[in-house]
Amino acid sequence: MTQLTGLRDLAELIVRIEPRAKEASLSILAHENKEEITSLLVDGLGMKVPVQHSSGEYANHLAVLRAGTNKYTFAQDWREVYVSEINYCACRIPPGAHGLLVHHIDYPGVIYDVSQILANHHINISKLNVSREQKGKNALLVSVTDEEITASVVREIEQLPQITKVISLQ
């Protein structure tokens, strides 16, 4: 079993969180292990998807999955495989991670608001990334946590101003 086997779990995560997963297409970016990467991702998706192979080599990026207007980039470093980018948002979501994707309209204090709710529920943040299209526009907060996120925590965060969608990684 190689380090790449986590790709299956990451693809299963995308199927759970992506409403348009059935429309997905896959681009393999890695030069080495193309067949194994393809097999693991397609197996995790649980469906046949169009696959194309790139002729270039892209640092640590392994593959890109496009589903509707969303794009998920898979990468690998010396430690693990992980989702390295969701659309325009850099992140690091390893296989089996607990956490949240918080889609919102950019506003001052979103990090505080979400962090406060997590702290109130004794949930520790291990990684946090926030990116936006531009000031005051669509943004994404990616929070990887040590503890599982319950449905009640998701509902509480959904009540914050300008939050458009909250997705638990579990």
Helices and strands as residue ranges (DSSP letters): G 3-5, H 6-17, G 21-23, E 25-28, H 34-45, E 51-53, E 61-67, E 70-76, E 81-86, E 89-93, E 98-105, H 110-120, E 125-132, E 138-145, H 151-158, E 163-168
